[in-house]
Amino acid sequence: MPDSFQVTSSSSWFSRIGQSLGGIVFGLILLLVGVVLLFWNEGRAVQTYQSLKEGQGLVLNIDGGAVDAANDGKLVHLTADAATEETLVDEDFGIAANAIRLRRNAEMYQWKETEKSETRQKLGGGEETVTTYTYSKEWSSGLNNSAHFHDAAGHENPSEFPYDSMTWDAEDVAVGAFFLSADLISALADFTELPVREMPEGAAWPEDARPDKGGIYLGADPAQPQIGDVRLKYEVVEPGPVSLIAAQSGDSFSAYRTKAGDALAMITAGRVPAQQMFEDALSENALLTWLLRLGGFVLLWFGFSLLFAPLSVLADVVPLFGKLVGAATGLIALLLALALALTVIALAWLFFRPLLGITLLVLAVVAAVLGFRAFGKRPQAA
C-alpha cells in the first residue's frame, strides 16, 4: 500500500454559496471571541504590571539562615541553596537520583499523517480540490491517533503509550532555614540530563528494554526502530542555589496577594537579585500581552474574512473576478480587524492610561476610514 496518495473532490458553485453563508455564523463567533480575548488581555496585562510594580517597591531581602517571625506575611526575596535528602525513584525501571525533581520523557515511534490540499477554480464558480495524504514514521511524545487517519489501513499506531512521561517531586526541600512549598517546587524547571548507562542493581526491566544513548530503549533494535518502539530519557532538577519571591509563611512560603489583585510567587534557579526577577517578569508579561493581542487580531481577521466570503464566491463564476474580489475583501477584512482590535484595546486602556487610549482610538478611526473607502471604490474598480 502506498504511503502517499491523492483524493480529488469537487464542489459546485451553489454548494460553495451555501457553505460561505454558513461560515458567516462562525465568523460572528470568531469576532465575539476575538473582542473578549483582546479586552480581557488588556485588563490582565495592566493588573499584572501593577502587581509586579507594587511588589517591586515593597519586597524585602531576607537572610535564609534563620526564620524571622516579624516578616511573616510580608513579600520577601531569598537566595539560598535548595537541598533535599530524598531519593526520587522511577519504580518501573529503578532509575533513582537525589534530586528536587525527576522527570521521565517518553517517545514512541509512530505513523504520522501529513495532509496537503490544492484548490483549483473552475469556470462557473465550482472548485476542484486535490488532497495529498502522506504517511511517514517519526518519534513523537504525543499519541498520533491513527483511527483519525484518512487511510488507517497499514498505518495503525498503538492506542496508548506503554510507559508515559512522568515527573516526581521531592516533598521536603530546604532553602536555608525554610522549606519550599509544593507549588514552588513544581515551578523549578532547570532540568539537566540524567544519563542511564546500565540497568540499576536489583531492577527488573522488560525483556526488550536496554540502555541506549543515555536513555532506555524498548524494542528489538534501536538502529531499526519499529512502530510501537519506545525510548525514555531522564532529567533532574539538582540541589543548588535558587532565588525566590513570595510571602513568608512561617518557615515556608505562599503566594503574596497584591492590592492590584495578582498573587506573586516566583522562583528561579541561581542567585538572581530581586529587582532582576521583577524585570524579567515584566518582560514576560509584555511578551505575553503582545502574543495575545496578535491572537485576538487574527481571530478578528478570520471572522471578517468569513463574513465577506460570500462576495468572492459569487464573483467566482468567472475565476479572475473571484480572485480580484477575494483580494479586495481580504484587504478590507484586514483593515476592519485592525480597526476593531485597536478600538477594543483603546477602550480597555482608557480606564488606566487615557492618553494612550485616545491615541489608539484615533488610529482605529483612521483604519476604519481606509477600510470603508476601499470598500466604496471596489465596485467602481470592478
C-alpha positions as CSV (number, residue, x, y, z in Angstrom):
1,M,0.0,0.0,0.0
2,P,1.5,3.4,-1.0
3,D,2.5,5.8,1.7
4,S,1.2,8.7,-0.3
5,F,-1.9,9.1,-2.4
6,Q,-4.3,11.7,-3.7
7,V,-8.0,12.3,-3.3
8,T,-9.9,14.6,-5.7
9,S,-13.2,16.2,-4.7
10,S,-15.4,18.8,-6.4
11,S,-17.9,21.3,-5.1
12,S,-20.5,23.2,-7.2
13,W,-21.0,26.9,-7.1
14,F,-24.3,26.5,-5.3
15,S,-22.8,24.3,-2.6
16,R,-20.0,26.8,-2.1
17,I,-22.5,29.6,-1.7
18,G,-24.3,27.6,1.0
19,Q,-21.0,26.9,2.8
20,S,-20.0,30.5,2.7
21,L,-23.3,31.6,4.1
22,G,-23.0,29.1,6.9
23,G,-19.5,30.4,7.6
24,I,-21.0,33.8,8.5
25,V,-22.2,32.3,11.8
26,F,-18.7,31.0,12.6
27,G,-17.3,34.4,11.6
28,L,-19.5,36.2,14.0
29,I,-18.4,33.7,16.8
30,L,-14.8,34.4,15.9
31,L,-15.4,38.2,16.2
32,L,-17.0,37.8,19.6
33,V,-14.2,35.6,20.9
34,G,-11.6,38.0,19.5
35,V,-13.2,41.0,21.1
36,V,-13.5,39.2,24.5
37,L,-9.9,38.0,24.3
38,L,-8.5,41.4,23.5
39,F,-10.4,43.2,26.2
40,W,-9.6,40.6,28.8
41,N,-5.9,40.6,27.8
42,E,-5.6,44.3,28.4
43,G,-7.1,44.1,31.8
44,R,-4.9,41.2,32.7
45,A,-1.8,43.0,31.4
46,V,-2.5,46.1,33.4
47,Q,-3.3,44.1,36.6
48,T,-0.1,42.1,36.2
49,Y,2.0,45.1,35.5
50,Q,0.6,47.0,38.5
51,S,1.1,43.9,40.8
52,L,4.7,43.5,39.7
53,K,5.4,47.2,40.2
54,E,3.7,47.1,43.6
55,G,5.8,44.0,44.6
56,Q,9.0,45.6,43.3
57,G,8.5,48.6,45.6
58,L,7.9,46.6,48.8
59,V,9.9,43.4,48.6
60,L,12.3,42.7,51.5
61,N,15.6,40.8,51.1
62,I,16.0,38.3,53.9
63,D,18.7,36.0,55.2
64,G,17.9,32.4,54.9
65,G,19.9,31.4,57.9
66,A,17.1,32.0,60.3
67,V,13.3,32.5,60.4
68,D,12.3,36.0,61.5
69,A,8.7,35.9,62.6
70,A,8.5,39.7,62.1
71,N,8.5,39.1,58.3
72,D,5.5,36.7,58.4
73,G,3.0,37.7,55.7
74,K,5.4,40.1,54.0
75,L,6.7,39.8,50.5
76,V,10.3,38.6,50.7
77,H,13.2,37.8,48.4
78,L,15.5,34.9,49.4
79,T,18.6,33.4,47.7
80,A,19.9,30.2,49.2
81,D,20.9,26.6,48.4
82,A,18.0,24.3,47.8
83,A,18.7,20.9,49.3
84,T,16.9,17.6,49.9
85,E,17.8,14.3,51.4
86,E,15.1,12.4,49.4
87,T,15.9,10.0,46.6
88,L,13.4,10.1,43.8
89,V,12.8,6.8,42.1
90,D,11.1,5.6,38.9
91,E,9.7,2.3,40.2
92,D,9.2,1.0,36.7
93,F,12.9,0.9,35.8
94,G,14.7,1.5,39.1
95,I,16.2,4.8,38.0
96,A,16.9,6.9,41.1
97,A,18.6,10.2,42.0
98,N,19.0,12.5,44.9
99,A,17.1,15.4,43.3
100,I,14.5,18.0,43.8
101,R,12.6,16.8,40.7
102,L,12.9,13.7,38.5
103,R,11.3,13.6,35.0
104,R,10.9,10.8,32.6
105,N,10.3,11.8,29.0
106,A,8.7,9.1,26.8
107,E,8.6,9.0,23.0
108,M,7.1,6.3,20.7
109,Y,7.8,5.5,17.1
110,Q,4.6,6.1,15.2
111,W,3.0,6.8,11.8
112,K,2.3,10.5,11.1
113,E,-0.2,11.7,8.5
114,T,0.5,14.9,6.6
115,E,-2.3,16.5,4.6
116,K,-1.7,19.0,1.7
117,S,-4.5,20.4,-0.4
118,E,-4.5,22.4,-3.7
119,T,-7.7,24.0,-4.9
120,R,-8.4,25.0,-8.5
121,Q,-11.2,27.3,-9.6
122,K,-13.4,26.2,-12.4
123,L,-15.4,28.3,-14.8
124,G,-18.9,28.6,-13.5
125,G,-17.9,29.0,-9.9
126,G,-17.1,25.4,-9.0
127,E,-14.0,24.2,-7.3
128,E,-11.8,21.1,-7.6
129,T,-9.6,20.2,-4.6
130,V,-6.8,17.7,-4.8
131,T,-5.7,16.5,-1.4
132,T,-2.5,14.6,-0.9
133,Y,-2.1,12.4,2.2
134,T,1.5,11.4,3.0
135,Y,2.4,8.9,5.7
136,S,5.8,8.9,7.4
137,K,7.3,7.4,10.6
138,E,8.6,9.6,13.4
139,W,9.4,9.7,17.1
140,S,6.7,11.6,18.9
141,S,6.0,12.4,22.6
142,G,2.3,12.7,21.8
143,L,-0.1,9.9,20.7
144,N,-0.9,10.0,17.0
145,N,-4.4,8.6,16.8
146,S,-4.4,6.5,13.6
147,A,-8.1,6.0,13.8
148,H,-8.5,9.6,12.5
149,F,-6.2,8.9,9.6
150,H,-7.8,9.2,6.1
151,D,-6.3,5.8,5.3
152,A,-5.6,3.9,8.6
153,A,-5.1,0.5,6.9
154,G,-1.4,-0.3,7.0
155,H,-0.7,2.8,9.2
156,E,-2.0,1.6,12.5
157,N,-0.4,3.1,15.7
158,P,-0.7,1.7,19.2
159,S,-3.7,3.1,21.1
160,E,-1.6,4.1,24.1
161,F,2.0,4.5,25.4
162,P,3.3,1.5,27.4
163,Y,5.1,4.0,29.6
164,D,4.0,7.6,29.9
165,S,6.1,10.7,30.6
166,M,6.1,11.3,34.4
167,T,7.5,13.7,36.9
168,W,8.4,13.0,40.6
169,D,8.9,15.9,43.1
170,A,10.6,15.8,46.4
171,E,8.3,16.6,49.4
172,D,10.9,18.2,51.7
173,V,13.2,20.8,50.1
174,A,15.1,23.1,52.4
175,V,16.3,26.6,51.5
176,G,18.4,27.7,54.4
177,A,16.1,27.6,57.5
178,F,13.0,27.5,55.3
179,F,11.1,24.8,53.3
180,L,9.7,25.2,49.8
181,S,6.0,24.8,49.2
182,A,4.8,22.2,46.6
183,D,3.9,25.0,44.2
184,L,7.4,26.5,44.3
185,I,9.0,23.1,43.9
186,S,6.9,22.3,40.8
187,A,7.8,25.7,39.3
188,L,11.5,24.8,39.2
189,A,12.3,23.9,35.6
190,D,16.1,24.0,35.4
191,F,16.3,20.3,34.2
192,T,19.6,18.7,33.3
193,E,20.0,15.3,31.7
194,L,20.4,12.2,33.9
195,P,22.2,9.6,31.7
196,V,21.3,5.9,32.0
197,R,24.4,3.8,31.4
198,E,23.3,0.4,32.7
199,M,20.4,-1.4,34.4
200,P,20.4,-0.4,38.1
201,E,21.2,-3.2,40.5
202,G,18.1,-5.1,41.6
203,A,15.9,-3.6,38.8
204,A,13.7,-5.8,36.7
205,W,13.4,-4.3,33.2
206,P,11.1,-5.7,30.4
207,E,12.9,-8.2,28.1
208,D,13.0,-5.7,25.2
209,A,14.5,-2.9,27.3
210,R,18.1,-1.8,27.1
211,P,20.3,1.2,27.8
212,D,20.8,3.3,24.6
213,K,22.3,6.8,24.0
214,G,21.9,7.8,27.7
215,G,18.3,6.6,27.9
216,I,16.3,3.4,27.8
217,Y,15.1,1.8,24.6
218,L,12.2,-0.6,24.4
219,G,12.2,-2.5,21.1
220,A,14.1,-5.1,19.1
221,D,16.8,-2.9,17.5
222,P,17.5,0.8,18.2
223,A,19.2,1.0,14.8
224,Q,16.0,-0.1,13.0
225,P,13.0,1.2,15.0
226,Q,9.6,-0.3,14.5
227,I,6.2,1.1,15.1
228,G,5.4,1.0,18.8
229,D,9.1,1.1,19.9
230,V,9.6,3.5,22.9
231,R,12.6,5.4,24.1
232,L,12.9,7.0,27.5
233,K,15.1,9.9,28.7
234,Y,15.6,11.1,32.2
235,E,16.2,14.7,33.6
236,V,16.6,16.1,37.1
237,V,16.5,19.4,38.9
238,E,19.5,19.0,41.1
239,P,20.0,20.6,44.5
240,G,21.7,24.0,44.2
241,P,21.2,27.8,44.6
242,V,17.7,29.2,44.0
243,S,16.1,32.6,44.3
244,L,12.5,33.2,45.2
245,I,10.0,36.0,45.8
246,A,6.9,35.1,47.8
247,A,5.1,35.8,51.1
248,Q,6.8,34.4,54.1
249,S,4.5,31.9,55.9
250,G,6.1,30.6,59.0
251,D,9.1,28.6,57.9
252,S,7.7,28.2,54.3
253,F,6.3,30.5,51.6
254,S,3.0,31.2,49.9
255,A,1.7,33.5,47.2
256,Y,1.5,37.2,48.1
257,R,-1.8,38.8,47.3
258,T,-1.2,42.3,45.9
259,K,-3.6,45.3,46.1
260,A,-3.7,45.2,42.3
261,G,-5.1,41.7,42.5
262,D,-2.4,39.3,41.4
263,A,-0.8,36.6,43.6
264,L,3.0,36.8,43.5
265,A,5.2,33.7,43.9
266,M,8.3,33.4,41.7
267,I,11.3,31.1,41.9
268,T,14.3,30.6,39.6
269,A,17.5,28.7,39.6
270,G,20.7,30.5,40.5
271,R,21.4,33.6,42.5
272,V,19.3,36.3,41.0
273,P,18.6,39.7,42.7
274,A,15.0,40.7,43.4
275,Q,15.0,43.6,41.0
276,Q,16.2,41.4,38.2
277,M,13.5,38.9,38.9
278,F,10.9,41.6,38.7
279,E,12.3,43.0,35.5
280,D,12.3,39.5,33.9
281,A,8.7,39.0,35.0
282,L,7.7,42.4,33.5
283,S,9.3,41.4,30.2
284,E,7.5,38.1,30.2
285,N,4.2,40.0,30.8
286,A,4.9,42.3,27.9
287,L,5.7,39.4,25.6
288,L,2.5,37.5,26.6
289,T,0.4,40.7,26.1
290,W,1.6,41.2,22.5
291,L,1.2,37.5,21.7
292,L,-2.4,37.6,22.9
293,R,-3.0,40.8,21.0
294,L,-1.8,39.2,17.9
295,G,-4.0,36.2,18.5
296,G,-7.1,38.4,19.1
297,F,-6.3,40.3,15.9
298,V,-6.0,37.1,13.8
299,L,-9.4,35.9,15.2
300,L,-11.0,39.2,14.1
301,W,-9.3,39.0,10.7
302,F,-10.6,35.5,10.1
303,G,-14.0,36.5,11.4
304,F,-14.3,39.4,8.9
305,S,-12.9,37.2,6.1
306,L,-15.7,34.7,6.7
307,L,-18.3,37.5,6.7
308,F,-17.1,38.7,3.3
309,A,-16.5,35.2,1.8
310,P,-19.9,35.0,0.0
311,L,-18.9,38.0,-2.1
312,S,-15.8,36.3,-3.6
313,V,-17.8,33.1,-4.1
314,L,-20.5,35.0,-6.0
315,A,-17.8,36.5,-8.2
316,D,-16.1,33.1,-8.8
317,V,-18.5,32.5,-11.7
318,V,-15.5,34.0,-13.6
319,P,-12.4,32.8,-11.7
320,L,-10.4,36.0,-12.5
321,F,-13.2,38.2,-11.0
322,G,-13.3,35.9,-7.9
323,K,-9.6,36.5,-7.3
324,L,-10.0,40.2,-7.6
325,V,-12.9,40.4,-5.3
326,G,-11.2,38.0,-2.9
327,A,-8.1,40.2,-2.7
328,A,-10.3,43.3,-2.2
329,T,-12.4,41.8,0.6
330,G,-9.2,40.3,2.2
331,L,-7.8,43.8,2.4
332,I,-11.0,45.2,3.8
333,A,-11.2,42.4,6.4
334,L,-7.6,43.2,7.4
335,L,-8.3,46.9,7.9
336,L,-11.6,46.3,9.7
337,A,-9.9,43.8,12.0
338,L,-7.1,46.3,12.7
339,A,-9.7,49.0,13.4
340,L,-11.8,46.8,15.8
341,A,-8.7,45.5,17.6
342,L,-7.4,49.0,18.2
343,T,-10.8,50.2,19.3
344,V,-11.2,47.3,21.9
345,I,-7.6,47.8,23.1
346,A,-8.1,51.6,23.4
347,L,-11.4,51.2,25.3
348,A,-9.7,48.8,27.7
349,W,-6.8,51.2,28.3
350,L,-9.0,54.3,28.6
351,F,-9.6,53.3,32.2
352,F,-5.9,53.1,33.0
353,R,-4.0,55.3,30.6
354,P,-6.2,57.9,28.9
355,L,-3.5,59.4,26.7
356,L,-2.6,56.0,25.2
357,G,-6.3,55.1,24.8
358,I,-7.2,58.2,22.9
359,T,-4.2,57.7,20.6
360,L,-5.3,54.1,19.8
361,L,-8.9,55.3,19.1
362,V,-7.6,57.8,16.6
363,L,-5.6,55.1,14.8
364,A,-8.7,52.9,14.9
365,V,-10.8,55.6,13.2
366,V,-8.1,56.0,10.5
367,A,-8.0,52.3,9.8
368,A,-11.8,52.1,9.6
369,V,-12.0,55.1,7.2
370,L,-9.4,53.5,4.9
371,G,-11.3,50.2,5.0
372,F,-14.7,51.8,4.1
373,R,-13.0,53.9,1.4
374,A,-11.5,50.7,-0.1
375,F,-14.9,49.1,0.0
376,G,-16.5,52.0,-1.7
377,K,-14.0,52.0,-4.5
378,R,-14.3,48.3,-5.1
379,P,-17.5,48.4,-7.3
380,Q,-16.0,51.1,-9.4
381,A,-12.8,49.1,-10.0
382,A,-14.9,46.1,-10.9
